Amino acid sequence: MLNKNKLTEINLHHLNKLYSVDLDSNLLSEIDLTCSPTLKILSLCHNKLKTIDLSKLTKLQELSLNTNQITSIDLSRQQEL
């Protein structure tokens, strides 16, 4: 959990077995989750995201993205949501 840290970027590429990511209340405008296929819980509320690619997160069960700038999202591969 790295909430309320004013993070503007984060690199999760070396953490390819993540189960949960909670980065609420930061300043993230983008995030690359393509190397996190095991992710089941993702919370990125209160950031500055405009887009997000969830296509590799097929195990995702919980998703929170409120209070961002995202206008559309493709959830077609998230069968467990």
MIBAMI-487759 format. One record per residue: residue in one letter; residue number from 1; x, y, z of N, C-alpha, C in turn. Coordinates in Angstrom, 3 decimals. Example, Ala and Ser with C-alpha at 12.3 -4.5 7.8 and 13.67 -1.06 7.14 Angstrom:
<sites>
> type:seq:nxx:nyy:nzz:caxx:cayy:cazz:cxx:cyy:czz
> A:1:13.190:-5.690:7.800:12.300:-4.500:7.800:13.200:-3.300:7.800
> S:2:12.850:-2.250:7.080:13.670:-1.060:7.140:12.900:0.030:7.870
</sites>
This chain:
<sites>
> type:seq:nxx:nyy:nzz:caxx:cayy:cazz:cxx:cyy:czz
> M:1:0.847:-1.165:0.000:0.000:0.000:0.000:0.899:1.238:0.000
> L:2:0.687:2.080:-0.971:1.447:3.328:-1.101:0.492:4.495:-1.300
> N:3:-0.493:4.574:-0.473:-1.498:5.634:-0.557:-0.943:6.976:-0.091
> K:4:-1.481:8.027:-0.671:-1.206:9.402:-0.231:0.282:9.730:-0.164
> N:5:0.987:9.398:-1.231:2.421:9.656:-1.263:2.836:10.645:-2.342
> K:6:1.890:11.160:-3.097:2.172:12.102:-4.178:3.083:11.501:-5.257
> L:7:2.980:10.196:-5.436:3.761:9.527:-6.480:3.287:9.985:-7.854
> T:8:4.224:10.296:-8.717:3.884:10.654:-10.093:4.213:9.521:-11.057
> E:9:5.002:8.570:-10.604:5.309:7.388:-11.417:5.712:6.245:-10.506
> I:10:5.569:5.038:-11.039:5.960:3.847:-10.303:6.269:2.750:-11.308
> N:11:7.296:1.967:-11.015:7.689:0.869:-11.888:7.417:-0.444:-11.166
> L:12:6.488:-1.223:-11.701:6.128:-2.502:-11.109:6.640:-3.690:-11.921
> H:13:7.476:-3.449:-12.887:7.911:-4.515:-13.792:8.627:-5.675:-13.103
> H:14:9.363:-5.417:-12.092:10.089:-6.477:-11.393:9.205:-7.226:-10.387
> L:15:7.976:-6.789:-10.213:7.041:-7.405:-9.265:5.962:-8.177:-10.019
> N:16:6.360:-9.212:-10.707:5.448:-9.920:-11.605:4.523:-10.921:-10.913
> K:17:4.583:-11.034:-9.586:3.689:-11.943:-8.866:2.803:-11.200:-7.869
> L:18:2.533:-9.971:-8.157:1.685:-9.163:-7.289:0.272:-9.721:-7.218
> Y:19:-0.298:-9.668:-6.034:-1.685:-10.076:-5.831:-2.586:-8.842:-5.745
> S:20:-2.071:-7.798:-5.091:-2.869:-6.609:-4.843:-2.013:-5.353:-4.998
> V:21:-2.615:-4.306:-5.591:-1.956:-3.000:-5.718:-2.939:-1.943:-5.233
> D:22:-2.477:-1.145:-4.280:-3.296:-0.056:-3.761:-2.452:1.218:-3.808
> L:23:-2.745:2.054:-4.778:-2.007:3.298:-4.995:-2.959:4.487:-5.007
> D:24:-3.943:4.440:-4.168:-4.929:5.514:-4.078:-4.283:6.833:-3.649
> S:25:-4.881:7.907:-4.100:-4.507:9.260:-3.663:-3.044:9.591:-3.904
> N:26:-2.636:9.387:-5.132:-1.316:9.793:-5.592:-1.503:10.751:-6.763
> L:27:-0.483:10.936:-7.544:-0.549:11.831:-8.707:-0.199:11.085:-9.991
> L:28:-0.541:9.829:-10.057:-0.199:8.999:-11.212:-1.040:9.383:-12.431
> S:29:-0.376:9.648:-13.524:-1.085:9.934:-14.769:-1.040:8.741:-15.715
> E:30:-0.174:7.770:-15.407:-0.112:6.529:-16.170:0.500:5.436:-15.303
> I:31:0.196:4.205:-15.669:0.760:3.063:-14.966:0.778:1.887:-15.928
> D:32:1.877:1.149:-15.919:2.023:-0.023:-16.779:1.841:-1.273:-15.926
> L:33:0.774:-1.999:-16.193:0.474:-3.211:-15.438:0.631:-4.467:-16.285
> T:34:1.246:-4.355:-17.425:1.364:-5.494:-18.349:2.215:-6.627:-17.808
> C:35:3.039:-6.365:-16.827:3.889:-7.409:-16.242:3.322:-7.939:-14.926
> S:36:2.052:-7.717:-14.701:1.411:-8.135:-13.443:0.191:-9.015:-13.701
> P:37:0.339:-10.112:-14.420:-0.825:-10.916:-14.794:-1.521:-11.615:-13.628
> T:38:-0.863:-11.717:-12.475:-1.469:-12.389:-11.325:-2.307:-11.450:-10.458
> L:39:-2.343:-10.203:-10.808:-3.032:-9.193:-10.015:-4.524:-9.493:-9.893
> K:40:-5.024:-9.502:-8.651:-6.442:-9.776:-8.405:-7.182:-8.555:-7.872
> I:41:-6.452:-7.660:-7.212:-7.071:-6.475:-6.615:-6.286:-5.243:-7.041
> L:42:-6.983:-4.285:-7.623:-6.337:-3.068:-8.107:-7.141:-1.854:-7.669
> S:43:-6.485:-0.961:-6.950:-7.133:0.270:-6.525:-6.227:1.449:-6.866
> L:44:-6.739:2.309:-7.739:-5.994:3.489:-8.197:-6.873:4.736:-8.109
> C:45:-7.692:4.800:-7.112:-8.598:5.932:-6.941:-7.835:7.220:-6.652
> H:46:-8.443:8.330:-7.049:-7.889:9.662:-6.745:-6.480:9.838:-7.298
> N:47:-6.336:9.585:-8.577:-5.094:9.832:-9.298:-5.407:10.733:-10.487
> K:48:-4.549:10.745:-11.472:-4.749:11.581:-12.657:-4.759:10.737:-13.939
> L:49:-5.192:9.511:-13.808:-5.202:8.595:-14.947:-6.231:9.019:-15.994
> K:50:-5.821:8.984:-17.249:-6.736:9.243:-18.364:-7.082:7.959:-19.095
> T:51:-6.133:7.031:-19.117:-6.333:5.716:-19.731:-5.659:4.662:-18.863
> I:52:-6.083:3.428:-19.066:-5.447:2.316:-18.370:-5.659:1.059:-19.200
> D:53:-4.604:0.272:-19.329:-4.664:-0.978:-20.084:-4.764:-2.134:-19.091
> L:54:-5.908:-2.786:-19.075:-6.127:-3.918:-18.180:-6.109:-5.248:-18.926
> S:55:-5.730:-5.242:-20.168:-5.846:-6.427:-21.024:-5.069:-7.648:-20.525
> K:56:-3.986:-7.446:-19.825:-3.192:-8.575:-19.311:-3.657:-9.049:-17.938
> L:57:-4.577:-8.331:-17.337:-5.019:-8.639:-15.973:-6.264:-9.521:-15.975
> T:58:-6.130:-10.693:-16.494:-7.271:-11.594:-16.641:-7.729:-12.215:-15.323
> K:59:-6.950:-12.097:-14.275:-7.301:-12.641:-12.952:-7.956:-11.595:-12.051
> L:60:-8.084:-10.396:-12.543:-8.589:-9.290:-11.750:-10.002:-9.569:-11.210
> Q:61:-10.175:-9.361:-9.889:-11.463:-9.597:-9.242:-12.065:-8.334:-8.639
> E:62:-11.210:-7.397:-8.267:-11.686:-6.134:-7.694:-10.963:-4.978:-8.366
> L:63:-11.726:-3.973:-8.739:-11.172:-2.827:-9.447:-11.803:-1.539:-8.933
> S:64:-10.959:-0.586:-8.548:-11.430:0.726:-8.101:-10.615:1.803:-8.801
> L:65:-11.320:2.601:-9.601:-10.652:3.652:-10.376:-11.352:4.998:-10.232
> N:66:-12.212:5.141:-9.265:-12.979:6.378:-9.171:-12.084:7.598:-8.926
> T:67:-12.588:8.723:-9.335:-11.921:10.015:-9.229:-10.591:10.025:-9.989
> N:68:-10.690:9.672:-11.240:-9.619:9.801:-12.230:-10.213:10.551:-13.419
> Q:69:-9.515:10.546:-14.519:-10.002:11.226:-15.717:-10.275:10.237:-16.846
> I:70:-10.534:9.004:-16.501:-10.778:7.936:-17.478:-12.176:8.105:-18.063
> T:71:-12.260:8.113:-19.381:-13.563:8.266:-20.030:-14.095:6.961:-20.610
> S:72:-13.213:5.991:-20.845:-13.672:4.674:-21.283:-12.653:3.629:-20.871
> I:73:-13.150:2.394:-20.740:-12.293:1.306:-20.281:-12.789:-0.004:-20.880
> D:74:-11.862:-0.857:-21.285:-12.199:-2.159:-21.865:-12.031:-3.226:-20.791
> L:75:-13.138:-3.841:-20.391:-13.112:-4.886:-19.377:-13.456:-6.254:-19.961
> S:76:-13.331:-6.393:-21.245:-13.738:-7.622:-21.911:-12.921:-8.853:-21.515
> R:77:-11.726:-8.674:-21.023:-10.893:-9.817:-20.619:-10.948:-10.105:-19.120
> Q:78:-11.671:-9.307:-18.395:-11.760:-9.481:-16.950:-13.023:-10.256:-16.596
> Q:79:-12.976:-11.540:-16.798:-14.143:-12.394:-16.594:-14.489:-12.595:-15.120
> E:80:-13.559:-12.307:-14.225:-13.801:-12.531:-12.799:-14.270:-11.280:-12.061
> L:81:-14.380:-10.176:-12.767:-14.843:-8.941:-12.134:-16.333:-8.992:-11.851
</sites>
